[in-house]
Amino acid sequence: MNNKMTAVFTVNLDGECFWSGMFEGTEKRPKTLSMGDYGIKRGLDRVLKTLKEHEITATVFVPGLIAKNHPDAVEKILDGGHELAFHGHTHRPMHLLKKDEIEEEFALGTEVLAKLSGKKPLGFRAPEGEVTKEAFEAAVSHGYGYSSSLYDNDMPYWHKDLKGSLLEIPMNWNLHDFPYFAFNYGPAFPSGQGRVSSYQRVTENYIEEFDAYLHYGLTYVPQFTPQSIGSPGKIQILEKILAHVDQYRDEIEIRTCGELLGKIK
């Protein structure tokens, strides 16, 4: 191992906004919305319980509308000592929005999260889809210090075109549970209608990546989504990953995104 590895555990509490923000007309699809609601009603508690059992503080990215509609979920997150971060307001993909709509997303979502938590969030993760130059500029104008929206590295870096005012904490699709498990007939997700992945293989993917990041001293940024990872069977994936991580606690640093920002500054 060359350098000490940093692990940053993140949770995306998209709720029903994943479906309503990504697909038009889902307000008339109660079955589709209910999959997101499962993450609020059942999945979140299991994820928070598992993190607590392994003494891990995570960064939880929440859309403003989810926070507004489910303040009790935000309270659970804060009571667990986790960092609350911005994940859009409506969870609409930002590359489909005009500049003034992006500004509105940041203004409304930031206000909701700040009101519920008592402080402005330090960073954001763009909703699934694309992030844009205008979104990064809006983040800086609203005082955000970090983004976790891109997939171009396995170490944090400063956005040069923003004069070093925004830290990027990049991710990897291999470390995101939602693409492995999310499925819906209509609207079709994924569009190719692939089936749910093997729980064992997904667990191995996370662990194999962890071992490689540890070897090279990189920054491991897994993502977990309560509506998918929070089922009775799949929560065991998270439990097994964290049990593996526990074996190396003396060799790694576990931080929230906000703590990583503070360390690098």
C-alpha positions, 0 to 999 in steps of 0.5 A: 500500500502506497498511501493511507486509504480514505473511505467516504460512505455515502447514501442517496435518499432519493425517495419517490423523487428519483422516479418523479424527477427522472420520468414525466407522468410518474405522478400518475403511477402510484406503483412506481412512486411506491418503490421510492417510498419504500426507501423512506418507510423501510430502507432508511432505518435498516441502512442507518441501523447498519451504519450505527452498528459499524460506527460509521458516519456517512454523508446522506444526499437528499433532494429538497422535496424529499426533506420537505415531505419527510422531515422525520427522515431528515431528523433520523439522519441528523440524530445518527450524526450523519452529514446532510448534503444537497441532491437537487430539489426535485431530482430532475437531471440538471442537463435538462434544465435551463440556467434559471431552473438550475438556480431555482433548484439550488435556492429551494433545496438549500433553503429546505435543508438549511431550515431542517438542519440548522446549517447550510449543507457543505456540498452536493451530488447532482441527481442521476443524469448529467451535471453541467457547468451552470450547476457547478457555478450555481453550487459555488454561488450558493457557498458549496465547498464540494461536489460528488458528481463526476466519475473521472478519478479515484482521488479528490481534486479541485475544479480548475475552471472554478479557480479551486473553489469547489472540491470534486469527490469522484465516484465509480459506478461499480460502487453504486448499488442502484444500477445493480438492483433498480428495476421497473416495467413502466417507465422502463428502468433500465431501458434494456430491462436487465434483471436484478444482479446476484447479491453475492457478486455485488458484495464481492464487487464492493469488497474487491474494489475496497481491497484495490483502493486500499492497496493503492491508497485511493479514496473509496466512495461507495453509494447506497440507496435505501430503496434498493439496498434497504430490503431485508435481503440486500441489507446483508450486502451492506453488512458484509461490506462493512464487516470487511472494512472493519478488519482494516480500520487501523489502516484507513481513514473513514470520513464524511465528504464534509470532513474530507473537504476540511482536511484537504482545505 
